[in-house]
Amino acid sequence: MKNKVRELRTKKNITQNQLAEMLNVSRQTIFAIETAMYIPSTVLALKIARVFKKNVEEIFELEKKD
């Protein structure tokens, strides 16, 4: 699954630590999501979408291999 979390985070000038605090997760979780090593739960994906004021589909995109 591709995502735009890093792109959106840097546009808002938010660090991984800051985003992690907003979402009540670890910085390592944010890193793992940004590098596509971890697919967030539905709840976490919705929280991420809320932070960036986007629809989940604008942030996360299924790939053919998914």
A tleap script that builds the chain and sets N, CA, C and O, in Angstrom:
source leaprc.protein.ff14SB
mol = sequence {
  NMET LYS ASN LYS VAL ARG GLU LEU ARG THR
  LYS LYS ASN ILE THR GLN ASN GLN LEU ALA
  GLU MET LEU ASN VAL SER ARG GLN THR ILE
  PHE ALA ILE GLU THR ALA MET TYR ILE PRO
  SER THR VAL LEU ALA LEU LYS ILE ALA ARG
  VAL PHE LYS LYS ASN VAL GLU GLU ILE PHE
  GLU LEU GLU LYS LYS CASP
}
set mol.1.N position { 0.842 -1.165 0.000 }
set mol.1.CA position { 0.000 0.000 0.000 }
set mol.1.C position { 0.896 1.241 0.000 }
set mol.1.O position { 1.784 1.389 0.840 }
set mol.2.N position { 0.643 2.113 -0.952 }
set mol.2.CA position { 1.388 3.373 -1.004 }
set mol.2.C position { 0.684 4.392 -0.116 }
set mol.2.O position { -0.519 4.298 0.124 }
set mol.3.N position { 1.452 5.367 0.369 }
set mol.3.CA position { 0.828 6.431 1.154 }
set mol.3.C position { 1.583 7.735 0.990 }
set mol.3.O position { 2.728 7.763 0.540 }
set mol.4.N position { 0.916 8.807 1.364 }
set mol.4.CA position { 1.474 10.149 1.238 }
set mol.4.C position { 1.721 10.786 2.606 }
set mol.4.O position { 1.752 12.011 2.724 }
set mol.5.N position { 1.894 9.977 3.616 }
set mol.5.CA position { 2.045 10.509 4.969 }
set mol.5.C position { 3.278 11.403 5.067 }
set mol.5.O position { 3.186 12.516 5.585 }
set mol.6.N position { 4.415 10.944 4.587 }
set mol.6.CA position { 5.645 11.748 4.677 }
set mol.6.C position { 5.476 13.064 3.921 }
set mol.6.O position { 5.840 14.125 4.427 }
set mol.7.N position { 4.931 12.996 2.727 }
set mol.7.CA position { 4.722 14.196 1.909 }
set mol.7.C position { 3.816 15.205 2.631 }
set mol.7.O position { 4.130 16.393 2.692 }
set mol.8.N position { 2.707 14.728 3.168 }
set mol.8.CA position { 1.779 15.615 3.862 }
set mol.8.C position { 2.386 16.169 5.147 }
set mol.8.O position { 2.186 17.335 5.487 }
set mol.9.N position { 3.122 15.328 5.848 }
set mol.9.CA position { 3.757 15.753 7.100 }
set mol.9.C position { 4.784 16.843 6.853 }
set mol.9.O position { 4.830 17.829 7.588 }
set mol.10.N position { 5.606 16.677 5.830 }
set mol.10.CA position { 6.634 17.683 5.557 }
set mol.10.C position { 6.013 18.986 5.043 }
set mol.10.O position { 6.517 20.068 5.340 }
set mol.11.N position { 4.935 18.891 4.282 }
set mol.11.CA position { 4.251 20.108 3.820 }
set mol.11.C position { 3.712 20.923 4.991 }
set mol.11.O position { 3.681 22.153 4.939 }
set mol.12.N position { 3.284 20.227 6.055 }
set mol.12.CA position { 2.765 20.912 7.245 }
set mol.12.C position { 3.879 21.255 8.232 }
set mol.12.O position { 3.631 21.827 9.293 }
set mol.13.N position { 5.113 20.897 7.862 }
set mol.13.CA position { 6.271 21.166 8.718 }
set mol.13.C position { 6.107 20.530 10.097 }
set mol.13.O position { 6.350 21.162 11.125 }
set mol.14.N position { 5.687 19.261 10.092 }
set mol.14.CA position { 5.495 18.490 11.317 }
set mol.14.C position { 6.567 17.398 11.358 }
set mol.14.O position { 6.801 16.724 10.354 }
set mol.15.N position { 7.209 17.222 12.494 }
set mol.15.CA position { 8.194 16.142 12.630 }
set mol.15.C position { 7.474 14.815 12.853 }
set mol.15.O position { 6.281 14.778 13.157 }
set mol.16.N position { 8.224 13.729 12.695 }
set mol.16.CA position { 7.662 12.407 12.998 }
set mol.16.C position { 7.237 12.344 14.458 }
set mol.16.O position { 6.192 11.779 14.779 }
set mol.17.N position { 8.043 12.922 15.341 }
set mol.17.CA position { 7.699 12.921 16.767 }
set mol.17.C position { 6.401 13.676 17.032 }
set mol.17.O position { 5.552 13.213 17.794 }
set mol.18.N position { 6.252 14.830 16.406 }
set mol.18.CA position { 5.036 15.617 16.605 }
set mol.18.C position { 3.799 14.872 16.118 }
set mol.18.O position { 2.774 14.845 16.798 }
set mol.19.N position { 3.902 14.271 14.944 }
set mol.19.CA position { 2.772 13.509 14.408 }
set mol.19.C position { 2.463 12.324 15.309 }
set mol.19.O position { 1.298 12.023 15.570 }
set mol.20.N position { 3.493 11.658 15.778 }
set mol.20.CA position { 3.300 10.519 16.676 }
set mol.20.C position { 2.551 10.946 17.940 }
set mol.20.O position { 1.644 10.251 18.397 }
set mol.21.N position { 2.934 12.079 18.494 }
set mol.21.CA position { 2.247 12.581 19.694 }
set mol.21.C position { 0.786 12.901 19.401 }
set mol.21.O position { -0.087 12.602 20.216 }
set mol.22.N position { 0.512 13.505 18.248 }
set mol.22.CA position { -0.868 13.830 17.869 }
set mol.22.C position { -1.737 12.576 17.765 }
set mol.22.O position { -2.931 12.601 18.062 }
set mol.23.N position { -1.104 11.474 17.335 }
set mol.23.CA position { -1.835 10.232 17.093 }
set mol.23.C position { -1.721 9.237 18.243 }
set mol.23.O position { -2.336 8.171 18.220 }
set mol.24.N position { -0.925 9.600 19.248 }
set mol.24.CA position { -0.709 8.724 20.401 }
set mol.24.C position { -0.084 7.380 20.006 }
set mol.24.O position { -0.499 6.315 20.463 }
set mol.25.N position { 0.931 7.475 19.136 }
set mol.25.CA position { 1.705 6.305 18.722 }
set mol.25.C position { 3.186 6.663 18.849 }
set mol.25.O position { 3.518 7.799 19.187 }
set mol.26.N position { 4.059 5.726 18.586 }
set mol.26.CA position { 5.498 5.997 18.664 }
set mol.26.C position { 6.003 6.609 17.352 }
set mol.26.O position { 5.376 6.489 16.299 }
set mol.27.N position { 7.146 7.262 17.458 }
set mol.27.CA position { 7.783 7.797 16.255 }
set mol.27.C position { 8.139 6.671 15.300 }
set mol.27.O position { 8.091 6.838 14.081 }
set mol.28.N position { 8.499 5.520 15.862 }
set mol.28.CA position { 8.840 4.366 15.037 }
set mol.28.C position { 7.644 3.903 14.212 }
set mol.28.O position { 7.815 3.430 13.088 }
set mol.29.N position { 6.447 4.034 14.752 }
set mol.29.CA position { 5.242 3.673 14.002 }
set mol.29.C position { 5.077 4.598 12.805 }
set mol.29.O position { 4.750 4.145 11.708 }
set mol.30.N position { 5.300 5.881 13.009 }
set mol.30.CA position { 5.198 6.845 11.909 }
set mol.30.C position { 6.238 6.519 10.843 }
set mol.30.O position { 5.929 6.514 9.651 }
set mol.31.N position { 7.469 6.246 11.267 }
set mol.31.CA position { 8.518 5.867 10.321 }
set mol.31.C position { 8.109 4.630 9.529 }
set mol.31.O position { 8.268 4.594 8.309 }
set mol.32.N position { 7.584 3.619 10.212 }
set mol.32.CA position { 7.189 2.371 9.555 }
set mol.32.C position { 6.059 2.602 8.556 }
set mol.32.O position { 6.052 1.996 7.485 }
set mol.33.N position { 5.118 3.459 8.887 }
set mol.33.CA position { 4.030 3.771 7.955 }
set mol.33.C position { 4.597 4.500 6.737 }
set mol.33.O position { 4.278 4.153 5.600 }
set mol.34.N position { 5.428 5.499 6.970 }
set mol.34.CA position { 5.990 6.285 5.866 }
set mol.34.C position { 6.836 5.453 4.919 }
set mol.34.O position { 6.889 5.744 3.724 }
set mol.35.N position { 7.488 4.440 5.422 }
set mol.35.CA position { 8.344 3.597 4.588 }
set mol.35.C position { 7.631 2.333 4.116 }
set mol.35.O position { 8.261 1.424 3.574 }
set mol.36.N position { 6.321 2.277 4.321 }
set mol.36.CA position { 5.478 1.164 3.872 }
set mol.36.C position { 5.873 -0.177 4.490 }
set mol.36.O position { 5.637 -1.234 3.905 }
set mol.37.N position { 6.473 -0.123 5.674 }
set mol.37.CA position { 6.798 -1.361 6.388 }
set mol.37.C position { 5.641 -1.777 7.293 }
set mol.37.O position { 5.617 -2.898 7.801 }
set mol.38.N position { 4.688 -0.874 7.490 }
set mol.38.CA position { 3.560 -1.129 8.377 }
set mol.38.C position { 2.315 -0.492 7.777 }
set mol.38.O position { 2.338 0.671 7.374 }
set mol.39.N position { 1.241 -1.247 7.720 }
set mol.39.CA position { -0.045 -0.733 7.259 }
set mol.39.C position { -0.873 -0.424 8.500 }
set mol.39.O position { -1.139 -1.314 9.307 }
set mol.40.N position { -1.281 0.830 8.655 }
set mol.40.CA position { -2.004 1.201 9.865 }
set mol.40.C position { -3.391 0.572 9.933 }
set mol.40.O position { -3.981 0.223 8.910 }
set mol.41.N position { -3.893 0.437 11.140 }
set mol.41.CA position { -5.266 -0.034 11.335 }
set mol.41.C position { -6.224 0.989 10.742 }
set mol.41.O position { -5.835 2.117 10.437 }
set mol.42.N position { -7.446 0.593 10.586 }
set mol.42.CA position { -8.474 1.515 10.079 }
set mol.42.C position { -8.595 2.723 10.985 }
set mol.42.O position { -8.686 3.855 10.509 }
set mol.43.N position { -8.597 2.492 12.279 }
set mol.43.CA position { -8.724 3.596 13.241 }
set mol.43.C position { -7.559 4.569 13.084 }
set mol.43.O position { -7.766 5.782 13.038 }
set mol.44.N position { -6.345 4.050 13.004 }
set mol.44.CA position { -5.177 4.920 12.865 }
set mol.44.C position { -5.198 5.645 11.523 }
set mol.44.O position { -4.855 6.826 11.464 }
set mol.45.N position { -5.584 4.979 10.463 }
set mol.45.CA position { -5.685 5.621 9.148 }
set mol.45.C position { -6.686 6.773 9.189 }
set mol.45.O position { -6.443 7.830 8.606 }
set mol.46.N position { -7.801 6.571 9.871 }
set mol.46.CA position { -8.800 7.633 9.997 }
set mol.46.C position { -8.260 8.806 10.812 }
set mol.46.O position { -8.528 9.964 10.491 }
set mol.47.N position { -7.502 8.508 11.864 }
set mol.47.CA position { -6.907 9.579 12.668 }
set mol.47.C position { -5.895 10.375 11.855 }
set mol.47.O position { -5.837 11.600 11.954 }
set mol.48.N position { -5.098 9.676 11.050 }
set mol.48.CA position { -4.121 10.345 10.186 }
set mol.48.C position { -4.856 11.255 9.201 }
set mol.48.O position { -4.457 12.401 8.994 }
set mol.49.N position { -5.915 10.748 8.602 }
set mol.49.CA position { -6.706 11.537 7.654 }
set mol.49.C position { -7.269 12.779 8.330 }
set mol.49.O position { -7.307 13.850 7.725 }
set mol.50.N position { -7.698 12.650 9.550 }
set mol.50.CA position { -8.255 13.779 10.291 }
set mol.50.C position { -7.185 14.848 10.546 }
set mol.50.O position { -7.456 16.042 10.416 }
set mol.51.N position { -5.981 14.422 10.906 }
set mol.51.CA position { -4.890 15.378 11.154 }
set mol.51.C position { -4.618 16.212 9.903 }
set mol.51.O position { -4.412 17.423 9.985 }
set mol.52.N position { -4.621 15.549 8.743 }
set mol.52.CA position { -4.293 16.245 7.495 }
set mol.52.C position { -5.519 16.791 6.764 }
set mol.52.O position { -5.393 17.373 5.686 }
set mol.53.N position { -6.703 16.603 7.348 }
set mol.53.CA position { -7.954 17.082 6.757 }
set mol.53.C position { -8.123 16.581 5.326 }
set mol.53.O position { -8.429 17.339 4.405 }
set mol.54.N position { -7.908 15.263 5.175 }
set mol.54.CA position { -8.022 14.586 3.883 }
set mol.54.C position { -8.883 13.340 4.064 }
set mol.54.O position { -9.084 12.873 5.185 }
set mol.55.N position { -9.385 12.809 2.961 }
set mol.55.CA position { -10.033 11.507 2.995 }
set mol.55.C position { -8.949 10.437 3.054 }
set mol.55.O position { -7.838 10.648 2.570 }
set mol.56.N position { -9.264 9.313 3.634 }
set mol.56.CA position { -8.286 8.215 3.740 }
set mol.56.C position { -7.741 7.859 2.355 }
set mol.56.O position { -6.548 7.597 2.199 }
set mol.57.N position { -8.631 7.853 1.346 }
set mol.57.CA position { -8.222 7.483 -0.007 }
set mol.57.C position { -7.261 8.486 -0.637 }
set mol.57.O position { -6.566 8.160 -1.599 }
set mol.58.N position { -7.219 9.697 -0.104 }
set mol.58.CA position { -6.275 10.698 -0.603 }
set mol.58.C position { -4.879 10.469 -0.033 }
set mol.58.O position { -3.897 10.992 -0.558 }
set mol.59.N position { -4.792 9.697 1.029 }
set mol.59.CA position { -3.519 9.449 1.703 }
set mol.59.C position { -2.991 8.048 1.409 }
set mol.59.O position { -1.799 7.864 1.161 }
set mol.60.N position { -3.884 7.067 1.440 }
set mol.60.CA position { -3.498 5.672 1.266 }
set mol.60.C position { -4.068 5.140 -0.048 }
set mol.60.O position { -5.231 5.374 -0.378 }
set mol.61.N position { -3.224 4.418 -0.791 }
set mol.61.CA position { -3.626 3.882 -2.094 }
set mol.61.C position { -3.214 2.420 -2.217 }
set mol.61.O position { -2.056 2.070 -1.989 }
set mol.62.N position { -4.161 1.582 -2.574 }
set mol.62.CA position { -3.851 0.172 -2.791 }
set mol.62.C position { -3.007 0.028 -4.057 }
set mol.62.O position { -3.203 0.758 -5.029 }
set mol.63.N position { -2.075 -0.913 -4.037 }
set mol.63.CA position { -1.289 -1.248 -5.211 }
set mol.63.C position { -1.776 -2.576 -5.753 }
set mol.63.O position { -2.516 -3.289 -5.075 }
set mol.64.N position { -1.375 -2.915 -6.959 }
set mol.64.CA position { -1.824 -4.176 -7.571 }
set mol.64.C position { -1.466 -5.379 -6.713 }
set mol.64.O position { -2.230 -6.343 -6.651 }
set mol.65.N position { -0.317 -5.336 -6.053 }
set mol.65.CA position { 0.118 -6.468 -5.229 }
set mol.65.C position { -0.703 -6.627 -3.959 }
set mol.65.O position { -0.655 -7.678 -3.319 }
set mol.66.N position { -1.465 -5.589 -3.583 }
set mol.66.CA position { -2.305 -5.656 -2.389 }
set mol.66.C position { -3.513 -6.444 -2.732 }
set mol.66.O position { -4.383 -6.643 -1.883 }
savepdb mol mol.pdb
quit
